[in-house]
Amino acid sequence: MESSDFQDFLNSRSSVRSYESDPLTEDEIGYILDCASTAPSAGNLESWDVIVITDEDVKAALAQAAFDQKHVEQAGAIFAVCANYVRSMSRYGERGILYGLEDATIACTYMMLAAHAKKLHSCWTGSFDDEDVREILTLPQHIRPIALLAVGRGHPPVVLTGRMEPGGHVHRDIW
């Protein structure tokens, strides 16, 4: 892939909050998970886990836990990406908490890009009640939900949102 093709690929992705009701295929889910497993992680510990949700009742409960964000209920699948602190803290102690968060966010990013590569749409959802999500998904205490990634066949916005110029984020040598 040429670098300009990669830039075009990234620029063509957007968050989608309106979906058809059709579920993802097992091949699509498998592809997304396979891509996530290639994500870099601290110490190669892969201190993240994911719950794939396709059950309509569970998606509805998660949508409510996400402050009534309807796309969570509508999407073909939800990938609940979680940090698994036990894996990272086993080697890094307290610093492992940060590494678990980083590992989970990188894996989720790979899932989002994998969905885009499959011509699917996604929306990273980080606004939710952690305890409600924990209860709905019966998460153990050492697991923290980081993102609810909605994936499906969606209706992308007609106009993509503008982005900040890279220079607005960049500092050289010092702040």
VEXTOR-431546 format. One line per 2 residues: number of its first residue (from 1); for each residue x negated, y, z of N, C-alpha, C, O. Coordinates in steps of 0.001 Angstrom, whole numbers, plus 500000, padded with zeros to 6 digits. Atoms other than C-alpha are relative to their C-alpha. Last residue first. Example, Ala and Ser with C-alpha at 12.3 -4.5 7.8 and 13.67 -1.06 7.14 Angstrom:
BEGIN
2	500820/498810/499940/486330/498940/507140/500770/501090/500730/500261/502198/500899 ~ 499110/498810/500000/487700/495500/507800/499100/501200/500000/498064/501181/500665
END
This chain:
BEGIN
175	498625/499554/500201/493669/522330/525108/500005/501391/499420/501071/501954/499173 ~ 499358/499655/498718/490074/521240/524585/501414/500483/499690/501761/500704/498530
173	501026/499967/498954/488114/519506/521787/500540/500341/501386/500238/499632/502346 ~ 501339/500516/500321/490764/520232/519205/499045/500268/501139/498933/501390/501633
171	500996/499123/499383/494483/520569/519937/498642/499376/499707/498538/498155/499591 ~ 501426/500327/500002/497247/519044/517846/499167/501080/500657/499371/502272/500426
169	500306/500988/498982/500985/518932/518424/498503/499877/500294/498107/499280/501295 ~ 499327/499605/498782/502128/522023/516524/499729/499071/501167/500027/499406/502313
167	500814/499021/499284/499514/521276/513871/500622/500485/501297/499913/500979/502174 ~ 501014/500673/499175/501479/518176/512908/499137/500968/500811/498742/500660/501935
165	501246/500181/500750/504367/520405/511733/498959/499333/500900/498910/499624/502095 ~ 501026/499030/499644/507518/519840/513765/498753/499721/499151/498415/498563/498905
163	501002/500439/499033/510067/517723/511991/499028/501138/500247/498797/501981/499380 ~ 501342/499452/500171/513244/518638/510193/499079/499521/501109/499530/499158/502196
161	500346/498891/499105/516235/516350/510444/498577/500457/499735/497710/499662/499372 ~ 500848/500397/498878/517052/514243/507417/499657/501222/500845/499515/502332/500332
159	501212/499181/499931/519965/515404/505289/499207/499551/501228/499735/499494/502338 ~ 500234/499512/501359/522697/512990/504258/498704/500805/499946/497934/500699/498992
157	499577/498613/500242/522473/511192/507576/499644/500431/498581/498659/499973/498003 ~ 500990/498974/499653/522074/507442/507377/500523/501399/499725/501401/501595/498885
155	499690/498867/500866/525168/505227/507396/499032/501123/500357/499297/501915/501261 ~ 499427/498748/499546/524131/501969/508913/500297/500987/498900/500141/500718/497709
153	499772/499374/501304/523451/498345/508330/500782/501274/500278/501966/501241/500616 ~ 498915/500524/500826/522103/497327/511680/500035/500653/498642/499114/501363/498237
151	500420/500325/501362/519657/497951/514508/501197/499439/499242/501948/498615/499763 ~ 498863/500404/500825/520208/499655/517872/499499/499769/498579/498795/500608/498018
149	500178/499721/501423/517032/499734/519945/501185/499427/499238/501323/498212/499095 ~ 498994/500802/500670/517900/499976/523636/499901/500359/498523/500356/501426/498109
147	499236/499493/501143/514730/501277/525201/501054/498991/499587/500859/497781/499705 ~ 500641/498805/500555/512577/501000/528328/500837/500617/498884/500981/501837/498810
145	499526/499702/501356/514336/498456/530543/499430/501345/499533/499493/502343/500251 ~ 499357/498682/500114/512094/497642/533517/500482/500213/498570/499689/500104/497634
143	499747/499645/501398/511228/494053/534464/500735/501334/499975/501737/501516/500667 ~ 501274/499568/500577/509642/493326/537860/500121/500380/498523/499119/500676/497873
141	500459/498711/499468/513087/493291/539525/498695/500494/499369/498478/501704/499301 ~ 500727/500129/498723/514443/490490/537308/499438/501363/500415/499314/502263/499584
139	501465/499878/500042/516887/491578/534596/499393/499766/501383/499929/500237/502386 ~ 500534/500815/498899/520461/490275/534709/498464/499992/499996/497832/498936/500051
137	500902/500975/500622/521271/491934/531345/499352/499052/501006/498515/498230/500630 ~ 499347/500604/501169/524332/493802/532615/499147/498877/499429/499664/497820/499064
135	498925/500894/499548/522732/494420/536033/500649/499268/498825/500876/498061/498898 ~ 500611/501100/499233/519455/495837/534683/501068/498977/500407/500865/497769/500278
133	500591/500896/501001/521372/497929/532143/499388/498786/500681/499550/497660/500210 ~ 498894/500634/500719/523502/499388/534943/499475/499014/498958/499977/497896/498843
131	499420/501022/499116/520411/499982/537072/501185/499298/499348/501373/498095/499532 ~ 500875/501170/499853/518563/501758/534272/500649/498891/500815/500582/497722/500438
129	500155/500220/498567/521452/504102/533456/499219/498696/500184/499721/497609/499895 ~ 499085/500978/499422/520931/504982/529827/499733/499909/501488/498691/500348/501976
127	499136/499398/498992/519224/507552/527618/501027/498970/500455/502003/498696/499758 ~ 500695/500012/498715/516372/505838/525824/500832/500570/501129/500433/500519/502292
125	499148/499407/498976/518121/504876/522623/499310/499854/501344/499117/498745/501842 ~ 500636/500200/498700/515924/504273/519598/500848/500732/501024/501046/501943/500921
123	500001/498825/499143/518244/504247/516597/499419/499599/501350/499963/498743/502048 ~ 500187/500165/498558/517946/501861/513715/500130/501335/500715/500080/502410/500117
121	500068/498711/499322/518758/501268/510086/499889/499773/501493/500268/498717/502001 ~ 499023/499859/498931/518079/498218/507939/499806/501365/500644/498811/502043/500389
119	498892/499157/500479/516258/498249/504620/501166/500030/500988/502319/500231/500606 ~ 498955/500926/500455/514036/495357/505783/501234/500743/499480/502274/500132/499235
117	500585/500756/501115/511049/497738/506010/501007/499013/499417/500932/498682/498233 ~ 500030/499097/501161/513215/500033/508156/499445/499275/498775/499948/499457/497666
115	498611/499862/500448/513925/497178/510560/500058/500869/498746/500766/500549/497792 ~ 499671/501268/500660/510191/496458/510747/501431/500045/499470/501697/499595/498356
113	500585/499940/501343/509561/500149/511501/500273/498712/499219/500455/498754/498002 ~ 499289/498967/500744/511984/500067/514442/499478/500077/498563/500262/500184/497620
111	498674/500541/500326/510558/496784/515688/500783/500974/499133/501429/500581/498161 ~ 500186/500992/501055/506994/498180/515493/501339/499394/499575/501552/499154/498387
109	500298/499256/501225/508116/501212/517488/499800/499041/498827/500306/499280/497731 ~ 498725/499470/500475/509689/498923/520081/499807/500798/498706/500635/500728/497797
107	499245/501117/500574/506415/497004/520441/501326/500484/499423/501733/500035/498351 ~ 500651/500345/501278/504544/500288/520929/500756/498862/499327/501012/498917/498124
105	499663/498973/500987/507082/501438/523519/499337/499721/498654/499925/499977/497604 ~ 498597/500108/500399/506882/498151/525434/500353/501032/498931/501068/500713/497982
103	499830/501208/500812/503074/498110/525492/501428/499883/499477/501641/499556/498310 ~ 500593/499773/501323/502957/501721/526679/500200/498790/499090/500576/498935/497927
101	499166/499031/500713/505385/501128/529527/499479/500228/498582/500247/500277/497622 ~ 498759/500685/500344/503496/497993/530569/500953/500903/499230/501582/500476/498262
99	500267/500854/501163/500207/499886/530366/501241/499219/499579/501465/499005/498388 ~ 500102/499167/501203/501549/502605/532667/499804/499131/498762/500439/499360/497733
97	498649/499462/500194/502609/500033/535255/500020/500859/498734/500907/500720/497891 ~ 499230/500894/500850/499287/498232/534753/501432/500450/499790/502057/500061/498803
95	500111/499447/501358/497495/501237/536266/500795/499152/499007/501196/499645/497953 ~ 498998/498941/500171/498818/499977/539625/499968/500614/498600/501011/500999/498071
93	499458/499414/498779/496768/496771/539328/501045/501058/499683/501834/500901/498752 ~ 500318/498580/499864/495061/496266/535968/500553/500663/501262/500410/501875/501423
91	501381/499653/500331/494779/492511/535507/499641/501422/500408/498504/501688/500795 ~ 500837/501124/499593/497897/491066/537123/498530/500283/499706/497650/499756/500387
89	500540/499732/498665/499455/494526/536808/499106/498851/500480/498268/499045/501361 ~ 501051/498981/500056/499837/494066/533052/499367/500262/501369/498167/500526/501457
87	501082/500331/500928/501661/490741/533115/498870/501026/500060/497699/500663/500165 ~ 500799/501085/499420/503675/491451/536267/498821/499664/499093/497707/499446/499570
85	501115/499523/499195/504805/494816/534898/499115/498889/500542/497918/499101/500735 ~ 500190/501104/499063/506964/493405/532132/498743/500308/500804/497626/499992/500394
83	501375/500130/499511/508191/496495/530306/499974/498866/501016/500840/498767/501885 ~ 500298/499834/498585/511502/496000/528546/498504/499889/500271/497782/499157/499593
81	501445/500147/499842/512903/496329/525045/499629/500395/501425/499993/501468/501907 ~ 500299/499352/498729/516638/495739/524771/498533/499724/500310/498166/498621/500714
79	501237/500565/499470/517003/494917/521090/499694/500793/501271/499250/501939/501208 ~ 500752/499109/499117/520606/495634/520158/498784/499230/500486/498900/498088/500930
77	500715/500584/498852/522165/493901/517212/499358/501120/500798/499030/502186/500277 ~ 499992/501446/500174/524584/494604/514369/499306/499265/501129/499689/498148/501477
75	501133/500579/500739/525076/498144/515636/500107/498479/499933/500725/497849/500792 ~ 499728/500249/501417/528541/499355/516688/498904/499215/499285/499200/498463/498356
73	498960/501012/500159/528268/499094/520495/500175/499590/498539/500471/498427/498262 ~ 500503/501183/499291/524964/500921/520790/501002/498858/499865/500613/497695/499763
71	500836/500760/500939/526181/503352/518110/499430/498742/500651/499125/497771/499959 ~ 499255/500999/500769/528998/504363/520467/499123/499189/499049/499457/498045/498739
69	500574/499830/501339/526807/506199/522983/500522/498852/499128/500082/497710/499262 ~ 498999/500073/501078/529169/506080/525961/499439/500335/498618/500130/500942/497799
67	499197/498775/499948/526627/507132/528601/500898/500146/498779/501006/501213/498175 ~ 500751/498978/500739/524150/504388/527717/500848/501263/499839/500748/501974/498840
65	501173/499703/499171/525655/502156/530421/499133/501080/499360/498382/501776/500044 ~ 499496/499255/498842/528943/502390/528472/498837/500390/500909/498797/501511/501416
63	499607/498678/500508/527164/501375/525278/500509/500865/501140/500209/502057/501204 ~ 501222/499204/500141/525503/498537/527227/500305/501401/499482/499677/502370/499910
61	500446/499632/498648/528906/497233/528328/498738/500857/499937/498600/501820/500691 ~ 499056/498996/499491/530169/497344/524737/499593/500459/501400/499652/501649/501708
59	500291/498727/500674/527041/495550/523508/500920/501109/500511/500479/502241/500709 ~ 501232/499490/499396/527571/492863/526166/499614/501323/499348/499188/502252/500035
57	499695/499524/498648/531183/492401/525094/498767/500593/500680/498856/501604/501377 ~ 499239/498746/500055/530273/492222/521400/500290/500563/501393/500226/501776/501595
55	498683/500201/499409/527575/489579/521872/500723/501346/500110/500189/502310/500658 ~ 499047/499987/501110/524665/490361/519534/501432/499819/500502/502382/500045/499753
53	498579/500022/499647/522035/491276/522115/500843/500094/498739/500744/501057/497978 ~ 499263/499733/501236/518370/490413/521644/501479/499820/500326/501910/498749/500753
51	498749/500747/499997/516554/490714/524980/500733/500413/498733/500983/501598/498512 ~ 498837/499445/500694/512960/491838/524627/501184/499046/500145/501034/497827/500072
49	499039/501044/500344/509860/491378/526731/501179/500681/499329/501389/501884/499483 ~ 498652/499597/500376/506788/493543/527189/500826/498741/499725/500291/497688/499379
47	499157/499864/498802/503403/493138/528824/501348/500633/499668/501738/501653/500236 ~ 498640/499915/500527/501718/491902/525675/501005/500082/501143/501895/499242/501275
45	499110/500684/499066/498570/490958/527627/501458/500006/499551/502274/499251/500079 ~ 499288/501019/500759/496205/491812/524759/500954/499193/500890/501207/498017/500630
43	500602/501273/499644/494153/493757/527318/500610/498821/499270/500417/497677/499680 ~ 501126/499873/499065/496523/496667/526812/499510/498610/500390/500274/497787/500894
41	499610/499871/498593/498741/495922/523834/498754/500034/500869/497691/499545/500484 ~ 501111/500007/499041/498604/496161/520063/500522/500150/501424/501590/500717/501657
39	500325/498697/499409/501768/495271/518161/498803/499893/500946/498667/498904/501666 ~ 501306/499567/500520/501706/492040/516122/499538/501325/500616/498432/501789/500339
37	501059/500791/499369/504474/490466/518220/498608/500335/499469/497609/499861/500010 ~ 500281/499469/498656/506799/493284/517229/498840/499257/500636/498049/499848/501372
35	500774/498759/500162/506518/492207/513580/499638/500588/501361/498523/501076/501546 ~ 501343/500372/500462/507602/488673/514447/499115/501230/499842/497939/501213/500208
33	500746/500512/498845/510517/490060/516472/498579/499581/499619/497638/499796/500383 ~ 500235/498871/499087/511765/492172/513557/499166/499544/501198/498230/500235/501602
31	501001/499123/500620/511351/489277/511122/499636/501149/500942/498460/501462/501131 ~ 501312/500643/499918/513189/486892/513446/498890/500860/499427/497802/500940/499996
29	500423/499920/498600/516128/489269/513819/498606/499415/500156/497753/500001/500822 ~ 500299/498595/499722/516364/489652/510045/499515/500173/501431/498537/500880/501674
27	501244/499657/500699/516087/485890/509519/499600/501444/500260/498422/501733/500471 ~ 501098/500518/499179/518724/485264/512215/498658/500283/499341/497667/500502/500038
25	500249/501425/500201/521040/487519/510229/498874/499561/500935/498110/500388/501433 ~ 501260/500294/500667/522130/490858/511646/499897/498493/499801/500479/497718/500560
23	501151/500356/499164/525785/491255/512482/498736/499844/499164/498796/499679/497946 ~ 500602/501311/500259/528279/493079/510308/498757/499756/500848/497928/500645/501046
21	499844/500961/498903/530189/495918/512005/499273/498673/499760/499236/497829/500654 ~ 499012/500997/500391/528938/498704/509772/500053/498965/501119/499148/498896/501950
19	500320/501303/500577/526929/501310/511640/501232/499259/499515/502337/499460/500018 ~ 498728/500510/500511/526861/504986/512646/499705/498737/499201/498890/498750/498279
17	499068/500211/498897/524103/506423/514842/501386/499566/499547/502352/499677/500302 ~ 498649/500150/500527/521133/506315/512500/500927/499630/501150/500627/498732/501937
15	499124/500625/499019/517710/507600/513487/501420/500014/499456/501907/501037/498976 ~ 499324/499063/499106/515670/508373/510410/500815/499212/501011/501116/498038/500798
13	499323/500590/498839/513142/506647/508212/500675/501091/500814/500129/502181/500987 ~ 498649/500398/500396/512305/508133/504796/500788/499361/501142/501983/499105/500990
11	499126/498830/500160/509304/510100/506104/501438/499619/499646/502355/500406/499881 ~ 499749/499383/498696/507624/506948/507390/500979/501160/499892/501876/501302/500723
9	499256/500968/499188/507983/505117/504074/500359/500607/501355/501507/500519/501793 ~ 498618/499958/500497/506872/508215/502141/500899/499061/500808/502035/499400/501139
7	499434/498726/499544/503745/508418/504329/501451/500134/499553/502299/500577/500328 ~ 499757/500148/498570/503072/504726/503700/500620/501270/500567/501560/501200/501360
5	498829/500867/499864/503478/505191/499961/500364/499837/501477/501539/499852/501843 ~ 498834/499158/500294/501066/508170/500101/501293/499181/500085/502332/499715/500475
3	499698/499159/498844/498514/505971/501878/501207/500896/499747/501975/501167/500670 ~ 500716/498733/500051/498710/503409/499101/500405/500857/501199/501513/500730/501721
1	499148/498821/500000/500000/500000/500000/499108/501235/500000/498152/501332/500771
END
